[in-house]
Amino acid sequence: MTEDAYVYVAGPLSDSPPEYLANVARMSRAARRMTRLGLVPINPAADLVEGLIDQWPLSIEDYQARSMSLLRLLAGRRGCLYVIARVHDDGRESAGVAAEIAEAGRLGIPLFESEVDLLRWAVA
């Protein structure tokens, strides 16, 4: 049996509702594509559903801390960080993505920004 390949999908999110929803959709499409390719995606944007079903909102810090904890699960496993974008629509660097990249580097988790490179890693 082949070991599962975990892919943490990273991309900018925003407090701007239109951009936030567009970024959630982009990250979710990437995660679904990874699933169809036989990989196991971790999509931090999927917490949108939890935000919709509970009347008591979590803070942005709670969401960010949980996402980092999910990324840390990949340390020592066959997992990688797949960055689909580093900047917001207005050109600002995403602090969240930068933090995820730094943490992946600290933990020795491979980083990919190209699906082609990601797939090469996954089949190796």
Buried (B, 14 or more C-beta within 10 A) or exposed (E): EEEEBBBBBBBBBBEEEEBBBEBBEBBBEBBEBBEEBEBBBBBBBBBBEEEEEEEEEBEEEEBBEBBBEBBBEBEEEBBBBBBBBBEBEEEEEBEBBBBBBEBBEEBEBBBBBEBEBBBEBBEE
